[in-house]
Amino acid sequence: MLVVATADFELYHEVVAALRDRGVTFTTAEPGDDLPECEVVITGDNDPIHEPQLPGDVALVRASADESRRAVEEALALLRGGSGRTVVGIDPGERPGVAVLSGETVVAAFHVPLAEAAETVRAEIEDATDPLVRIGDGARLQGAKLVDELSDTPLELVDEAGTTPHLGTGARGMGDVLAAVNIARLDGERIDSRDIEPTKGEIQTIKNRSRERSEDDRTISELLARRVAAGDLTVEEALAEHREGGGEA
């Protein structure tokens, strides 16, 4: 059983809402009152509950209102019998799938534009102890960009062959996220960087994409396409430079 015991209204509201969203059974108590039989107590930083007052082997999780999600994840990990390392799996692409696991449990999932993926991951691991990020080795150019943006985080490159599951009726759009879950569960090779030389086919794909997105049927140069491949420019920024350079960029 999990108990929420805090006089911090904002923390109480956030924690209770998160627990209800997860379908977790819990009860509440006033700080300082006798606690019911339980395994974990979530309380505020300033609430009058101290370790010696807890019955048996009850674990205490303290948090402020802006740490409510971290508190819930920590409490649920304790209920499962262990802290559970935070591992993030990323299925790279133009819209990467991102899955956050605590131990074997998926605690969050995202499907975001490439430009938002690294910041999404940083927000999820901000309060984690010893987090690990695993990135699939497909979509090489987008994956290399994410490796570069997350270079201050422990990273593993994972062979993502076979990680995308068959999707049944009604599951359209979930493939990238489910692949990210599978990637998070696979051991990979520890890396600090990933230098990729784009192939001719990848350069041509970027040039084709620029023409599709241009309102005036403009195709960027190979030089600009290489800068897009390296993550220095978006396609839209490359198109703008191409216009400013009169097509000679």
N, C-alpha and C positions, 0 to 999 in steps of 0.2 A: 504493500500500500504506500502511496505517496501523499504527503500532507503539504499544503500551502499555508504558511503561517507568517503573515506580514501585515504591518500597519501602513505600508506604502501602497496607496490605492493604485497608482499607475502600474507598479510592478505586479500587484495582484491581478489587475485587469488583463495585462499582457500575458502573464503566465497561465491564468485560467483559460483564456481564449485559445492559447496554443495547445494546452492539454486537451481541451474539448475537440479542437480540430483533429487531433491525433487519435481521438477515441480512447484516451487514457483514463482509467478509473483513479479518482483521487478524492480527498476530503480536505476541508479547511479547518483552521483553528486560529484562535487569537494568540498573538505572541505573549509568552509568559504564562499561559494556561497549561494545564496538564495535556500532554499530547496523546492521541490515541495510538494504539499499536500500529507501527509503521516501519518502513525500511529506509525511506528518504524524506527529508524535510527541505522544502525550498523557503527561504526567508530573506528579508532585506538586510543590507549591510549594517543598518543601525537598529535592527530589531533585537529585543532582549532575550535571545536564545543563545546558549553557549554549549559547547561540546559536553561538559560534565553533566549537564541537565538532561541529556538525551538518554532514553531508555535503551538498554542493550547495545546492539551494534548499529544503531541508526546513523545514517550519513547525513551531514548537513551541507546544503548548497546555498551559499550566500550570493546575492547579486543586487545590482541597482536596476532601475527600470529599463535603462537602455541595454542591459545585459540579459534581458528576459529570455531571449531565444537560447543563448549560451547556457543559461541555468536549466532550461527544460531539457536540452540535449544531454547535459551532464547528469541530470537526475535520471533520465531514462536509461542512460548508459549504466549507471549504478544499479538500477533495478534489473538490468539484464545480466548483472554479475560481473561487470568489468568496465574499465574506462573506454575501451574501444578507440583505436587510433582513427583520426579523421583523415580519410583518403578521398581525393577528388579525381574523378575520371572525366576526361574531355575527349569527345569525338570531334576532331577539328573539321572545319569547313567554313563556308560563308556565314552560316548560322550554326555554330557549334552546339552540340549537346553537352551539358554539364551535369554531373551527378555527384552528390556529396554523401559519403558513407561514414557512419560511425560504427566501427567494427563491421559487421555484416549487414547492418540496417541502413537503408537509404533514408536519409533525413531531409534531403532537399534535392530538387531537380530544376534545371533551367534549359531553355532553348532561346538563345539570344544572338543578336548580330555580332559578328567577329569583333567589332570595335568595343563591345561592352563585355566580352568574355573574361578578359584578364581582371578587370575591376570586380566583376561578379565573383570570381574565384577568391580574390584578396579579401573581399567582405566576408566570405564564408569561412575562411581559415584564420581570420584576424585574432580570435581568442583561443584557437586550438593549440594544444600542446603537441609539438613534433608532427605537424601535418605533412602529407605527401601528396603531390600532384602527379597523376599518370596521364600522359597524352598519347593518343593513338598515332601510329606512324603514317596513316593515310593523309590525303590533302596536304601534301608536303609543304607547300608555300604558306598556307594558313597555320599549319602546325609550327613551322619555324618562327613565324611572327609571335605566336603565343609563348613559345619557349623563350624568345628574347624578352618579352614583356614580363615573364614570370621567373626571370633568371635568379632572383633573390630568394626563391622558394625551392625546397628539395623536389627535383623532377625525375621522372622515369619515362623513357620512351617505350611504348608497348606495341607489340605486333598485334594489330587490330583485325587480322584475318579471322573471319567467322564471328565477329562480335555483334554484327547487326542481325537481329532476329527476324524471323518471318512475322509479318504483321497481318493479323486477321481482320475481319470486318470491324470497322469503327476505330481502328488503331492508327489510322493515317496520321503522319506527322510525329509519331512517337519513336520512330526508328533511331534517330540520332541520340535521344535521351537514353533509350534502353541500351544502345551501344556504349554510351558513356558509363553506364552502370557496369557492364561487362568489362570494360577497359579498367575501371577502378579495381576490379577484383583479380586482375592479372599482374603477375610480376613483370617488370620491365628492366631496361638497362638504364642505370643512372647516368644522367647527362647534365652538363652545365650550359651547353649551347648547341645549336643545330644550324650549320651553314649549308644552304641549299643553292646550287646553281640551277636556275630554271631551265627546263628543256625547251627546244624549239616549239614543241606542241603547247607547252604551258604559256609561253610568250604569245603564241598565236591566239590562244584562248582568251588571254587578257585583252589583246587588241580587238578581238571579235566582240568582247563584252563592252569595250569602250564605244564601239560603233552602235551597239544595241541601245546603250544608255544615252547616246548623244542625240540632241534634237536636230542636228544638222548633218547627220550621217558622217560624222567625223571619226576617224580612226587614229589613235595615238601612235607615236613612233615606237620603234623597238626599244630605244633608250628609256623612254618614259614607261613602257611596259615592264622593263627590268626593274625600275624604281618601284613600281606597283608590286611586283613580285617580291621585292625585298622588304615590303611593308613601309617604305618611306613615303608613299603617296597612296591615296585612294584612287579609284578609277575617276571619280568626279574631279579630284584635284589635278590629276594628270590631264584630263580634258581641258580644264581651265588653263593650265600651263601651255597646252598645245595651241589653244586659241590665242593666248597672249603672244606666243612666239610665231604666229602666222603659219602654223603647221610645220615649222622646221625644228621643233624641240626634240 
